[in-house]
Each structure stands twice: as C-alpha cells, then as structure tokens.
Amino acid sequence: MSDRKVTDRSSVQSSLDSATTSTSFFGWWRDARKIYTRKPVLAIALLGFGAGLPFLLVFSTLTAWLRDAEVERTTIGFFAWIGMTYSIKVFWAPVVDRVSIPLLSRWLGQRRSWILVGQAGIASGLLWMSLLDPHTDLWWIAASAFLVAFASSTQDVALDAYRIEAVDDEYQGAMSASYIFGYRVALLFSGAGALYLADWYSWSWSYIGMAALMLVGIAATFWCDEPNHLDAEQRGRMDAELIDRLIGRPMHLMQRPAWQRWLLGAVICPLLEFFQRNGWFALLILSFIAVFRLSDITMGVMANPFYLDMGYSKSDIARIAKIFGFVMTVVGSGVCGVMVVKWGMYRPLLLGAILVASTNLLFAVMAMTWDGSRPPLSWLAVVISADNLSGGIASTAFVAYLSSLANKSYTATQYALFSSLMTLPGKFISGFSGWVVDGWGYSDFFIIAAALGIPAVLLVLVLMKQQPEARNKSLPG
C-alpha cells in the first residue's frame, strides 16, 4: 500500500473517530463532510453515475422511444429480454474477477481496466443507437441495446469488486451511500433527462447526449486509485484451504493444472461456500431471490407505453413519473433504512413485497377508469407516488438482505449470482407483457403483475418462520 493511501485512510479514520465522539450537530456535520469528501467516496459516486446511466436507456426509456415511433406493444415487450443480460452476468463474473486485460490491466490495474472497457462499450453502443431508426432498423437497435446491456453488466461486476476492495469494512456504509446516490442521479438523467431531450429535439440527440454523459464515469476511472486485492498466490492458498475444508481431505489444489485451479477457485468455491454455509435452506433463499422482483420488473416494461397511451406527453412523464418519482423513491429508501435498523430486514422485506404488489392494482384502476381522454395529472402523481415509495422500500430492504448473504472472500461472484438471479425470471416473463396488453388490455395486465408478487410475500413469511432470530437482527456494519 502506498504512503498516500495510508495517509488517506488514516485521515478518514481520524474523521470517523471525531464524528463518533463529537457532541454538537455542527461538529458532527464537519466531520461527516470530511469523510464524504475523501477521494474514494467521491470517486465511487461518479462511478455509480456511470453504472446507473445505461440501465433505463435499454429498458423503460427505450420502450418509450419505440412506442413513440408506433412500434407494436408486443414487439416492445420482447425488447425486455435484452435486460436479461444483467441477469446472466454471473457467467462471466469470474472472468472479470480474475482474468487480466493485456497491457490495459498493467496500466490501470485489474478493476479499473475492466470498468473502463465496460464504459467504452456503453458509450459506443449508445452512439450506435442514436444513428438508428426504429421504423427501418429495429433489429440493429436490438443489437446495439444488447451491446450496451452487456458492457453495462460487465462494468457492474468490476464496480462491485472495486467498491468492496477500495476501503476497509468500516467505511462500506459511506461507500454504499455514495454509490447509490450517484446511481439514482444517473437514473434521473437517463429517465427524465432523456425524455426531455427527446421532446425538445429528437430521440437521436437524446441518446447522443446520454453517450456524452458517460465521460463522467470514464474520467472517474482515470482519477480513482486501483484498490488493493489478493494476488494470484494468495487467492490460490485461500481457495485450497476452502476446498480442503469442504471436501474433508487434502485436494492438493496448488499442484493441479492452472485451468483446474482457476475453475475451482473462481467458479466452484463461491458456490460451494454458499451452499455449505446454508445447507438445504440455500435453495429456499435462491427461490426467494428469484421471485422477489417479479411483480415490479414485469410491470416496469409497460409503464412508459401505458403513460403515452393514456395521453400524457413525454414532458409530463419526465416531470412526474421521473423527477417526482425519483424523489419518492429516495423517501422510500430513507424510510426503509430506519425500519431495517429498528426491525431488522425481514419485516421491511414483507412490507415492501406487499406494497409493490398492491400498488400495481392502482395502475389497473387507472386503466379501468380511462374514458379516452387524458386523466388528470394529479391522478398520475398519486399512482406514481405510491409505486415509487413502495419500490424504494422494497429495493432498499432487498439490497440489505442480499448484502447480508455474501461472504466477503467471494463477494464479487456471490453478489453477481444474487443480482443475476433476482432479475432473470422477471426479465423473461416481462418479455410477454406487450402480448398480454395487446390481447387483454392494460387493466388485466396490471392485475396479473400484482398477482406475480404473491409468491414473494409467501416466501418472506416462510423465511421469517424458519429464521425467527433474523426478524430482530439489525443491518450488519
């Protein structure tokens, strides 16, 4: 570790100690400011911005573009399958975690080199999309959107590892808060900002503007420092110890061929450790992860087409569904943070699952009462408030739960497994959303989306019964 890093961490530790002992509000604020303005914490906010920017551009913002171009809703629904790329990133997470990029990794380091490659892929894909016309280039739009999604999910894997390795455990709270803030600001730009640009100029200029904003993340990659992480020899010894312990006899991993050592260490060890720690209960946990977000992901792909079909303009959607919705999501997240500390993770998980499913029924009521004229903006604001407030509660509780499941020795691959699994079923099912809307209408679709939330509610109850002590467990860290 360099002297500069030692000095930086010592300064952060001093600030943290001062914040702990300070009795005045202004003293606490001054010390907190010192912590949150340190280089690693500022850098992760900018990197989080680069991570959040592409997500909506291949999801709800893209569906708004396609619907605005009068693409059939059934076809729009199939575009949701592009988002499944985020759900299968676990398959190449071991490569990102342990394989170096020639020359680039030597220059920037393992984590920053992969982050930069992902950012370059995102910017290139967005520029490619800006040159295409949905009326004539629909297949090429799908291909370019896939490039953006693949590059973005690759960046996510490297960023998760960077965030964990950049600072010590006691600073992960500040790093997580900073990362989430940058991510949500990016969602505001790629949601409301992209819609405003499309309304004022064109969809082409909108996506060009989004590609230019990726320079924020790229600049942060060059500015931040490569974190300290285990070298190949240290990882090999750790993998060998885990395998010997799980198998119950010496496997002599270090004497095996290099490809076997890599496969066992990068792919097998994270899975073995998780199942060994949780036993048969691991299957129930993975099932819960797979169904928790079924309801909101399925509904989300048809949200913007629904608003447009109701008669709202792109500016209306940007102002209420994106900006106002962003505020309500932040409020929901803040409320859930307090609930997790006071109640543990399971009760907020149950509340979030119930709210996400039930708020979809508000969209169904809105569709049932539509008489052909645009509903009042106040009605849209009420529905958006409920949906985003519940989403903020559910997502915050769920991230806390997933974070508690990962073993820090294998956080990157295990977290990639969890985050992949939590979106894969929803992305697959949401691909049929346009077909359901065209066949039965919006009201039936939203009722079905609400019903998809029932398994999550039931499994939370099972988890609470099987692990009663967890109901009163505070969030780690």
Backbone torsions as a table, in degrees:
resi	resn	phi	psi	omega
1	MET	NA	135.8	-177.7
2	SER	-73.6	160.2	177.5
3	ASP	-61.5	-34.9	-178.9
4	ARG	-63.7	-41.0	179.4
5	LYS	-68.1	-38.7	178.5
6	VAL	-62.0	-44.4	178.8
7	THR	-61.8	-41.8	-177.8
8	ASP	-64.1	-44.9	-178.9
9	ARG	-69.2	-35.6	177.4
10	SER	-63.7	-39.2	178.6
11	SER	-65.2	-41.3	178.7
12	VAL	-64.0	-41.0	179.3
13	GLN	-62.0	-42.1	178.0
14	SER	-61.6	-41.8	178.8
15	SER	-63.6	-41.4	-179.6
16	LEU	-64.1	-43.5	178.4
17	ASP	-62.1	-40.2	179.5
18	SER	-65.0	-40.7	-180.0
19	ALA	-63.9	-33.9	-178.9
20	THR	-69.3	-38.1	-173.7
21	THR	-94.1	-13.4	-177.2
22	SER	-68.4	139.1	-178.5
23	THR	-104.8	-16.2	-178.3
24	SER	-97.9	150.7	179.4
25	PHE	-61.5	-44.1	-177.2
26	PHE	-68.1	-34.0	176.3
27	GLY	-66.2	-41.9	177.2
28	TRP	-62.7	-43.6	-179.3
29	TRP	-62.5	-41.8	-180.0
30	ARG	-63.2	-43.6	-179.1
31	ASP	-71.0	-37.8	177.3
32	ALA	-63.5	-38.5	178.6
33	ARG	-62.0	-37.5	178.2
34	LYS	-63.3	-38.6	180.0
35	ILE	-68.6	-46.9	-173.7
36	TYR	-79.2	-6.1	175.3
37	THR	-104.6	8.2	174.6
38	ARG	-70.7	154.2	-173.3
39	LYS	-56.4	-49.4	-178.5
40	PRO	-60.8	-36.8	-177.4
41	VAL	-72.6	-40.9	176.1
42	LEU	-65.7	-40.5	-178.0
43	ALA	-63.7	-39.9	-177.5
44	ILE	-69.9	-26.4	174.9
45	ALA	-66.5	-44.2	178.9
46	LEU	-68.0	-39.1	176.7
47	LEU	-67.2	-35.8	175.5
48	GLY	-63.8	-34.5	175.5
49	PHE	-61.1	-45.2	178.7
50	GLY	-65.8	-28.1	178.7
51	ALA	-76.2	-37.5	-176.9
52	GLY	-80.4	-25.1	-173.1
53	LEU	-58.7	-46.2	-173.6
54	PRO	-76.5	-16.5	-169.4
55	PHE	-59.0	-54.7	-178.3
56	LEU	-69.9	-23.2	-177.5
57	LEU	-70.8	-15.0	172.9
58	VAL	-115.7	12.1	-179.5
59	PHE	-127.5	-106.8	-171.3
60	SER	-70.3	-36.2	177.4
61	THR	-66.3	-38.6	176.6
62	LEU	-64.2	-40.3	179.2
63	THR	-65.2	-34.1	176.4
64	ALA	-64.9	-42.0	177.8
65	TRP	-60.4	-47.0	-177.9
66	LEU	-65.3	-40.8	179.8
67	ARG	-69.7	-36.1	177.3
68	ASP	-63.2	-29.0	176.6
69	ALA	-87.4	8.5	177.2
70	GLU	64.0	33.1	171.1
71	VAL	-73.1	142.7	-178.1
72	GLU	-61.1	143.1	-177.0
73	ARG	-63.5	-33.9	177.3
74	THR	-60.1	-42.9	177.6
75	THR	-65.6	-41.0	178.3
76	ILE	-59.6	-41.3	-179.9
77	GLY	-59.3	-38.8	-179.6
78	PHE	-65.4	-25.4	177.9
79	PHE	-64.4	-19.1	177.8
80	ALA	-62.1	-23.8	-179.0
81	TRP	-67.2	-20.9	175.4
82	ILE	-60.3	-36.2	179.1
83	GLY	-65.6	-13.0	176.9
84	MET	-65.1	-16.9	176.3
85	THR	-57.2	-39.0	176.9
86	TYR	-64.7	-24.7	-174.4
87	SER	-87.4	-9.3	-179.9
88	ILE	-119.2	15.5	-177.9
89	LYS	-65.2	-17.1	178.1
90	VAL	-60.6	-24.7	-177.5
91	PHE	-71.0	-30.7	177.2
92	TRP	-110.5	5.4	175.7
93	ALA	-59.3	-41.6	177.9
94	PRO	-61.0	-32.7	178.0
95	VAL	-67.1	-46.8	178.3
96	VAL	-62.6	-34.9	-176.0
97	ASP	-71.5	-35.8	-168.6
98	ARG	-127.3	-13.8	-178.6
99	VAL	-94.7	129.1	180.0
100	SER	-88.3	147.9	176.0
101	ILE	-90.1	124.5	-177.4
102	PRO	-52.5	135.8	178.3
103	LEU	68.0	-51.7	-175.2
104	LEU	-65.7	-41.9	179.5
105	SER	-67.8	-33.0	177.1
106	ARG	-67.1	-32.4	-178.8
107	TRP	-80.2	-50.4	-173.5
108	LEU	-101.4	-21.7	-174.4
109	GLY	102.3	166.2	-174.4
110	GLN	-59.8	-50.2	-174.8
111	ARG	-72.8	-49.6	-175.6
112	ARG	-66.6	-32.0	179.8
113	SER	-65.7	-42.4	178.9
114	TRP	-70.8	-35.6	175.9
115	ILE	-61.1	-44.7	-179.1
116	LEU	-64.4	-41.1	177.6
117	VAL	-60.8	-42.9	177.4
118	GLY	-62.7	-42.7	179.9
119	GLN	-64.3	-40.7	178.3
120	ALA	-63.4	-39.2	177.8
121	GLY	-65.2	-38.9	178.6
122	ILE	-63.9	-49.8	-178.3
123	ALA	-61.2	-42.1	179.6
124	SER	-64.1	-42.2	179.8
125	GLY	-65.4	-39.7	179.0
126	LEU	-66.8	-40.1	176.4
127	LEU	-63.8	-39.7	177.4
128	TRP	-61.1	-45.0	179.7
129	MET	-61.0	-35.4	-177.7
130	SER	-65.9	-20.1	-179.0
131	LEU	-89.6	-2.3	-171.0
132	LEU	-105.1	158.1	-179.7
133	ASP	-119.3	122.9	-178.6
134	PRO	-59.6	-23.9	-178.8
135	HIS	-73.4	-29.6	-174.7
136	THR	-122.4	-17.6	-171.9
137	ASP	-124.1	37.0	-173.5
138	LEU	-61.3	-40.5	179.4
139	TRP	-66.4	-38.0	178.7
140	TRP	-70.0	-32.3	174.9
141	ILE	-63.9	-40.6	176.9
142	ALA	-62.4	-41.5	-179.5
143	ALA	-65.8	-44.1	-179.4
144	SER	-68.8	-36.2	176.6
145	ALA	-64.8	-36.8	176.9
146	PHE	-64.1	-40.5	177.1
147	LEU	-59.8	-45.0	179.0
148	VAL	-61.4	-45.3	-178.1
149	ALA	-65.0	-41.9	-179.8
150	PHE	-65.3	-45.7	179.0
151	ALA	-64.9	-38.2	-179.6
152	SER	-66.9	-44.1	179.7
153	SER	-66.9	-33.5	174.9
154	THR	-64.7	-43.3	176.3
155	GLN	-60.3	-39.1	-179.2
156	ASP	-60.4	-42.6	-179.7
157	VAL	-61.2	-46.9	-179.5
158	ALA	-66.5	-37.1	-179.3
159	LEU	-68.5	-38.3	177.0
160	ASP	-58.9	-44.7	178.9
161	ALA	-65.5	-42.7	179.5
162	TYR	-60.3	-46.4	-176.7
163	ARG	-60.4	-38.5	-178.1
164	ILE	-74.7	-36.8	-173.9
165	GLU	-87.6	-17.7	-172.2
166	ALA	-70.4	-28.5	-178.4
167	VAL	-138.0	169.7	177.0
168	ASP	-74.0	168.9	-174.1
169	ASP	-56.2	-39.8	-173.8
170	GLU	-67.5	-13.6	179.7
171	TYR	-102.5	4.3	-177.6
172	GLN	-65.5	-28.9	177.4
173	GLY	-62.2	-46.5	178.6
174	ALA	-65.6	-39.8	178.5
175	MET	-64.3	-43.5	-179.9
176	SER	-64.5	-44.7	179.8
177	ALA	-61.3	-42.6	-179.6
178	SER	-66.4	-42.0	179.4
179	TYR	-63.1	-46.1	-179.0
180	ILE	-64.2	-38.6	178.2
181	PHE	-61.4	-48.0	178.4
182	GLY	-61.2	-39.2	179.9
183	TYR	-63.2	-45.3	-177.6
184	ARG	-70.9	-34.6	174.5
185	VAL	-62.2	-39.9	178.0
186	ALA	-63.2	-38.6	177.3
187	LEU	-62.4	-33.6	176.9
188	LEU	-65.4	-42.5	178.5
189	PHE	-66.2	-46.5	-175.7
190	SER	-78.8	-13.2	175.1
191	GLY	-96.3	-79.0	-179.1
192	ALA	-65.3	-44.6	-177.8
193	GLY	-60.7	-44.3	179.6
194	ALA	-64.6	-37.9	179.0
195	LEU	-68.0	-40.9	177.0
196	TYR	-61.2	-47.0	-179.8
197	LEU	-61.5	-39.5	178.8
198	ALA	-66.1	-36.7	-179.6
199	ASP	-72.6	-38.1	-177.6
200	TRP	-81.9	-36.6	-176.2
201	TYR	-120.9	-87.7	179.6
202	SER	-164.7	165.6	176.5
203	TRP	-65.2	-32.7	178.6
204	SER	-61.4	-48.7	179.2
205	TRP	-67.4	-30.8	177.6
206	SER	-61.0	-47.2	-178.6
207	TYR	-73.7	-28.2	173.0
208	ILE	-64.6	-42.3	178.1
209	GLY	-62.8	-39.6	178.7
210	MET	-66.3	-39.1	177.5
211	ALA	-62.1	-39.4	179.5
212	ALA	-64.9	-33.7	-179.8
213	LEU	-67.5	-18.3	176.8
214	MET	-64.9	-15.5	175.9
215	LEU	-61.7	-25.2	177.1
216	VAL	-62.2	-49.4	179.3
217	GLY	-67.0	-38.8	179.7
218	ILE	-63.2	-44.3	178.1
219	ALA	-61.6	-39.1	179.3
220	ALA	-65.2	-34.5	179.2
221	THR	-63.6	-41.2	178.1
222	PHE	-73.2	-29.4	-176.5
223	TRP	-78.2	-38.4	-174.5
224	CYS	-74.7	167.8	-179.8
225	ASP	-100.2	144.3	174.2
226	GLU	-65.5	129.0	-178.1
227	PRO	-74.9	162.2	173.5
228	ASN	-78.3	134.9	176.0
229	HIS	-148.5	168.2	-176.8
230	LEU	-64.0	140.8	174.1
231	ASP	-83.9	178.3	-174.4
232	ALA	-60.9	-39.4	-178.3
233	GLU	-68.3	-43.0	178.6
234	GLN	-63.5	-42.6	178.5
235	ARG	-64.4	-38.7	179.5
236	GLY	-61.1	-43.6	178.8
237	ARG	-65.1	-40.3	-179.8
238	MET	-65.9	-42.6	177.9
239	ASP	-62.6	-42.8	-179.1
240	ALA	-62.9	-42.3	179.5
241	GLU	-63.7	-41.5	179.7
242	LEU	-64.7	-46.3	-178.8
243	ILE	-64.0	-43.5	178.5
244	ASP	-60.9	-39.5	-178.7
245	ARG	-69.1	-40.2	-178.0
246	LEU	-74.0	-39.7	-179.1
247	ILE	-76.8	-31.4	178.8
248	GLY	92.9	6.2	177.1
249	ARG	-155.8	157.7	-179.0
250	PRO	-62.3	129.3	178.0
251	MET	-104.9	-7.3	177.6
252	HIS	52.3	51.6	-176.1
253	LEU	-59.5	-39.9	-175.5
254	MET	-67.3	-14.7	179.3
255	GLN	-95.1	-3.5	-179.5
256	ARG	-82.9	163.7	177.8
257	PRO	-57.8	155.6	-174.7
258	ALA	-59.2	-40.0	-177.5
259	TRP	-66.8	-33.6	177.3
260	GLN	-69.9	-41.1	177.8
261	ARG	-61.3	-42.4	-179.5
262	TRP	-66.3	-45.9	-178.5
263	LEU	-62.0	-45.8	-179.5
264	LEU	-66.9	-43.5	-176.1
265	GLY	-73.3	-43.2	-173.4
266	ALA	-84.9	-31.5	-172.6
267	VAL	-110.2	-48.5	-171.4
268	ILE	-79.9	-43.8	-175.5
269	CYS	-57.7	-46.2	178.8
270	PRO	-58.7	-38.7	-179.9
271	LEU	-72.1	-43.5	179.3
272	LEU	-59.8	-43.4	-177.6
273	GLU	-62.6	-42.3	-178.5
274	PHE	-65.0	-45.8	-178.7
275	PHE	-72.3	-34.4	178.1
276	GLN	-66.0	-36.1	-178.2
277	ARG	-74.5	-33.8	-173.6
278	ASN	-107.6	-13.0	180.0
279	GLY	63.7	-147.4	-179.0
280	TRP	-64.0	-23.8	-179.0
281	PHE	-63.5	-19.0	178.9
282	ALA	-60.2	-35.3	179.9
283	LEU	-65.4	-39.3	177.5
284	LEU	-66.9	-40.1	178.5
285	ILE	-61.7	-46.6	-179.8
286	LEU	-64.6	-36.2	177.2
287	SER	-63.9	-41.4	178.6
288	PHE	-63.8	-43.2	178.2
289	ILE	-59.3	-38.2	-176.2
290	ALA	-69.4	-30.7	-173.5
291	VAL	-103.2	-10.8	-172.1
292	PHE	-60.0	-38.0	-174.9
293	ARG	-104.0	15.6	179.2
294	LEU	-56.3	-46.8	-172.7
295	SER	-65.7	-51.1	-174.5
296	ASP	-74.1	-32.9	178.1
297	ILE	-68.5	-41.7	179.7
298	THR	-62.9	-43.0	179.3
299	MET	-69.1	-35.9	-171.0
300	GLY	-61.3	-34.1	-175.3
301	VAL	-68.5	-24.5	-179.6
302	MET	-102.1	3.3	-175.9
303	ALA	-63.6	-54.5	-178.5
304	ASN	-65.1	-43.7	173.4
305	PRO	-56.9	-36.7	178.4
306	PHE	-63.6	-46.2	179.1
307	TYR	-60.4	-43.4	-179.7
308	LEU	-65.5	-41.2	179.5
309	ASP	-68.7	-24.4	175.8
310	MET	-74.6	-11.1	177.8
311	GLY	104.0	3.8	179.2
312	TYR	-78.1	143.8	177.4
313	SER	-79.6	166.6	178.0
314	LYS	-62.7	-34.5	177.4
315	SER	-68.0	-37.5	175.4
316	ASP	-59.9	-45.7	-178.9
317	ILE	-64.1	-42.7	-179.8
318	ALA	-63.2	-42.3	-174.9
319	ARG	-71.4	-41.2	-173.8
320	ILE	-99.5	-54.8	-174.9
321	ALA	-69.6	-30.6	-176.0
322	LYS	-98.8	-58.3	-176.6
323	ILE	-70.4	-53.8	179.8
324	PHE	-63.9	-39.7	177.6
325	GLY	-62.2	-37.6	177.4
326	PHE	-60.0	-44.8	179.9
327	VAL	-62.0	-44.5	-178.6
328	MET	-66.6	-34.1	176.6
329	THR	-64.9	-42.4	177.6
330	VAL	-62.7	-40.8	177.9
331	VAL	-62.3	-45.7	178.7
332	GLY	-60.6	-40.4	178.6
333	SER	-63.9	-43.3	179.6
334	GLY	-63.8	-42.1	177.8
335	VAL	-62.7	-42.5	-179.5
336	CYS	-65.8	-35.8	177.9
337	GLY	-58.1	-40.3	177.4
338	VAL	-68.4	-42.2	-178.8
339	MET	-63.3	-38.3	179.6
340	VAL	-63.5	-41.5	179.3
341	VAL	-65.2	-40.0	-174.9
342	LYS	-82.7	-37.0	-171.0
343	TRP	-111.4	-11.0	-169.3
344	GLY	88.9	-171.3	-172.8
345	MET	-90.4	-26.7	-168.4
346	TYR	-76.1	-39.7	178.6
347	ARG	-66.3	-45.1	173.2
348	PRO	-61.0	-35.3	175.5
349	LEU	-60.3	-45.3	180.0
350	LEU	-64.1	-44.7	179.2
351	LEU	-61.5	-45.3	-179.9
352	GLY	-62.1	-42.3	179.7
353	ALA	-62.8	-42.1	179.3
354	ILE	-65.9	-44.8	-177.2
355	LEU	-66.0	-42.9	-179.0
356	VAL	-60.9	-43.9	179.7
357	ALA	-66.9	-44.5	-175.1
358	SER	-71.2	-33.3	-179.7
359	THR	-68.5	-22.3	174.4
360	ASN	-63.1	-26.6	178.3
361	LEU	-68.2	-26.3	176.0
362	LEU	-65.1	-38.1	175.9
363	PHE	-64.8	-37.8	178.5
364	ALA	-63.0	-43.0	178.1
365	VAL	-62.9	-41.3	178.9
366	MET	-61.1	-40.9	179.2
367	ALA	-69.0	-37.4	-179.0
368	MET	-67.1	-33.6	-176.5
369	THR	-90.0	0.3	-178.7
370	TRP	-71.0	127.5	-177.7
371	ASP	-111.0	14.5	179.5
372	GLY	104.1	-21.5	176.6
373	SER	-98.5	159.2	-177.5
374	ARG	-66.7	125.8	176.7
375	PRO	-63.3	156.7	179.3
376	PRO	-59.1	148.3	178.3
377	LEU	-63.0	-28.4	178.4
378	SER	-63.6	-35.9	177.9
379	TRP	-65.8	-41.8	176.6
380	LEU	-63.3	-40.5	-179.0
381	ALA	-63.7	-39.0	179.1
382	VAL	-64.1	-46.9	-178.6
383	VAL	-64.4	-44.1	-179.9
384	ILE	-64.1	-39.9	179.6
385	SER	-59.9	-48.7	-179.2
386	ALA	-64.0	-42.5	-176.5
387	ASP	-65.9	-45.9	-177.0
388	ASN	-76.1	-33.6	175.7
389	LEU	-62.7	-46.0	178.5
390	SER	-66.7	-37.6	177.9
391	GLY	-64.1	-38.4	177.9
392	GLY	-64.8	-40.9	177.9
393	ILE	-65.2	-48.4	-176.0
394	ALA	-65.0	-45.4	-176.1
395	SER	-68.1	-39.6	179.7
396	THR	-64.9	-44.4	177.8
397	ALA	-63.3	-38.3	-177.0
398	PHE	-69.9	-41.5	177.6
399	VAL	-63.3	-40.6	177.0
400	ALA	-60.7	-41.6	179.8
401	TYR	-65.4	-46.4	-179.9
402	LEU	-62.3	-39.8	179.9
403	SER	-63.0	-33.3	-179.4
404	SER	-73.4	-16.8	-176.8
405	LEU	-84.8	-26.3	-170.9
406	ALA	-81.9	139.7	171.0
407	ASN	-85.1	128.3	-172.8
408	LYS	-61.6	-26.2	179.2
409	SER	-66.4	-22.8	-178.5
410	TYR	-132.6	35.3	-172.8
411	THR	-60.0	-44.3	-174.5
412	ALA	-59.8	-50.8	-176.8
413	THR	-73.9	-41.4	179.4
414	GLN	-65.8	-41.5	179.0
415	TYR	-67.7	-34.2	174.9
416	ALA	-63.0	-38.6	176.6
417	LEU	-61.9	-47.9	-178.4
418	PHE	-64.4	-47.5	-176.9
419	SER	-68.6	-29.8	175.4
420	SER	-69.3	-46.0	-177.0
421	LEU	-66.8	-31.4	-175.6
422	MET	-70.9	-19.3	-178.5
423	THR	-111.4	-18.3	-173.9
424	LEU	-60.1	-53.0	-179.8
425	PRO	-61.8	-41.0	-179.7
426	GLY	-64.0	-41.3	179.0
427	LYS	-64.5	-39.7	179.8
428	PHE	-66.0	-48.9	-178.3
429	ILE	-65.6	-37.4	-178.6
430	SER	-65.3	-18.3	176.3
431	GLY	-62.0	-22.0	179.1
432	PHE	-95.3	4.1	-174.7
433	SER	-62.7	-43.5	179.0
434	GLY	-63.6	-37.2	177.8
435	TRP	-63.0	-40.2	178.4
436	VAL	-66.3	-43.8	179.7
437	VAL	-62.8	-44.7	-179.6
438	ASP	-66.1	-31.2	-177.4
439	GLY	-86.0	-37.0	-173.4
440	TRP	-124.1	-14.6	179.4
441	GLY	100.3	167.7	-176.0
442	TYR	-66.5	-39.5	-175.2
443	SER	-62.2	-46.2	178.1
444	ASP	-64.6	-36.7	179.2
445	PHE	-61.1	-46.0	-178.3
446	PHE	-69.0	-31.1	175.4
447	ILE	-66.6	-41.6	177.0
448	ILE	-63.6	-42.1	178.7
449	ALA	-61.1	-38.5	177.1
450	ALA	-65.0	-41.3	-179.5
451	ALA	-63.7	-30.1	178.8
452	LEU	-66.5	-13.7	177.7
453	GLY	-84.7	-10.0	-177.1
454	ILE	-63.9	-44.5	178.8
455	PRO	-57.0	-36.6	179.0
456	ALA	-63.8	-42.4	179.0
457	VAL	-61.9	-45.0	-178.7
458	LEU	-65.1	-40.4	-178.6
459	LEU	-71.0	-32.3	174.2
460	VAL	-61.1	-42.1	179.2
461	LEU	-62.9	-39.0	177.7
462	VAL	-65.0	-43.9	179.2
463	LEU	-62.5	-40.0	179.1
464	MET	-64.8	-36.3	179.6
465	LYS	-72.7	-38.5	-178.3
466	GLN	-75.6	-28.9	-179.1
467	GLN	-128.0	67.4	-175.6
468	PRO	-61.5	-28.8	-178.8
469	GLU	-67.9	-23.6	-178.4
470	ALA	-72.1	-17.8	-178.3
471	ARG	-65.7	-27.1	-179.3
472	ASN	-108.7	12.0	-177.7
473	LYS	-86.3	129.9	178.7
474	SER	-76.7	161.0	177.7
475	LEU	-63.0	129.2	-180.0
476	PRO	-62.0	153.5	173.9
477	GLY	86.5	NA	NA
